[in-house]
Amino acid sequence: MQVRQATRSVTPAIPERFTLRRVLVAFDGSPGAWAALDRAIAVAVGQRALLTIAGVVQEPHVWTALGPAPMPFTRETLLRDLEREMEQKLAAARDEVPAMVSVTTRLLHGRPGQVLATLADEGDYDLVVAGPRPDGRLRRLLGHSVTHTLLSRCHTSVLAVKAP
C-alpha cells in the first residue's frame, strides 16, 4: 500500500484570465497594515503586479475647552502634521518593497474606507489588501473597520489579512 503525501502550494495557480495587474494596499503604519503590506508584496511579486500603497489622513478633530482659551495650534497645522506623519509611514513602507516590484504611494484625505473604495474602483485595481480592524475600545470609537467598509462599498476583490 502506497501512501501519497499531499503537497500544499503557498500560492495557488491562478488562470491567466484572473491574473492580477494592479494591487492596492491600505496602509496606516499599524502592525495589521504591515501584515497587509507583506501579503500585498507577496501577491505583487507572484503576479508581477503593480503595487500601490495608500495612506489616508482623516480630518483632525479639534477639541476646545469651555470658554475662550487660546489654542497653540490650528486645524491647518494639525492637518499638516498628520500629512507629514503619514508621508513618513508611506516612505517606510515603500522602502520595504523589493526593487523588482513597481510601487507607488498615494496620500489620500477623508474617511479611510470610503476614499480607499473610491480609489480602488476608479483606479482599475484588481485587488485591495487590508489589515485587521482595531481591537476593543478603539474599534468602538472608530465604528466600522476599513476592511468592513471596503467589503461593503468596493467593487474590487478585497483580501482581509489577519495580523500574526
N, C-alpha and C positions, 0 to 999 in steps of 0.2 A: 504494500500500500504506500503510495507516494503522498507526501504532504506538500501542498502548494502554499507558498507564502504569498500573502497579499502585499503588493507594493503600493505605497501611497505617495502620490505626487504632491509636491508642495503647491505647485500652480497647475491646475487642470488645463488640458489642451483646450483652446478656445477656437472655434471655427473662424475662418478668415473673415466672414461677414460680421463677426462680433468683435473684431479687433478694435482695441481702444486707441484712439488717436490723441485725445486730449483729456487730461486728468486734472481736476481741481481739488485742492485740499484746503479745508477750513483750518486756520491756524491762529491760536491766541497765546502761545507760549506755555500753556499748561502741560502737565505730564500726559494727559489724554491727547493733546494736539501733537506732541512729539511722537506718540504711538501711531497716530493717524499719518503723520508725515513719513514715518518709517514704512508703513504699509503702502502709501502712495508712491514712494520711491521704488519699492519692490515691483509694484504694478507697472510704473513707467519704464523701468529697466526691462522687465519681461516683455512688455508690449512695444517697446521703442516709442513710447508716447511722450508728448509734450506735457510738462508739469507746470501748473500754476499754483503758487502758494498765496492764499488770500487772507488778509487780516482785516478785521473790522473795528473801527473806532466808533464807539457809541457816544451820543450826545452827553456831555458831562452834566451831572446833577449838582447844582449849587444850593447848598443849604445855608439859610441865614438864621441868625439869632433873632429873638424878639427885640423889637425896637431898632432904631437906627444904629448901625455899627459899621465902621469902615472895614471893607474886606480887602485883604492883601493880594487878591487875585481876581481875575475876571474870567468870564466864560471863555473868551478867546485864548487867554493864557493857559487855562486848563485844557482846552482842546488841542492847542499846540503841543503841550507836554504829553498828552495821550498819543498824539500822532507820532511824536519823536520816539516814544517808548515802543509803539507798535512797529515803527520802521526798524528799530534795533532788533526786535524779535524776528521780523521777517528776514533781515540780513543774516542773523544767526542761523535761521532755518535754511536759507539759500546756501549758506556755506557748508551745510551737511550733505547737499545733493552732489552725487558723483558727477564728474566732468562729462561723462557720456550721455547725461540727461539734459535736454534743453529745458531750462527753467526760467520762469518769470515770476515776479511778485506783484501783488495788487494790494493797494491800501484803499479800503472802502469806508464809507461813512453810513451810519444808520443802525437799524436793528439787524443783528448778525444773520439770523435765519432768513429774513426777508431779502436782504441785499445779496446774500450768497445764492439763494434760489434764483433770483433775477439774473445774476451773473452767469450761473450755470446754464440757464435756459437761453439767454441771449448770446453767450459766448460759444455755443455749439460744443459744450463739453459732453463727453461720453460717460464720465463717472465723477461723482463727488465723494470724497473721503472725509469723514468727520470723526472726531473722538467722542468719548463718553460724556454724558451730561454730568454736571457737578452733583456732589452728594449733599444730603442733609439740608441744613438751613439755607445754604446758598441757593440750592435748587428751588426752594420755596420762594425766595426773594426774586429770582430771575424769571420764574414762570416756566414756560415750555423750554425745553432744550433746543439748541441749534439743530441737532440731529433730528429731533421730532418735527421741527418746522420744515427742514429740508425734505423729510419724507412726505409731509402733507402738502407742500407747495411746489416742489420741484418736479419737472417732467423728465429729469435725468435720473439714471440709476444712482443710488446712494449706498455707500459702504460704510456702515457704522462699526468703528473699531473699538474693541474693548481694551482698556488700559491693562498693562501687565500687572 
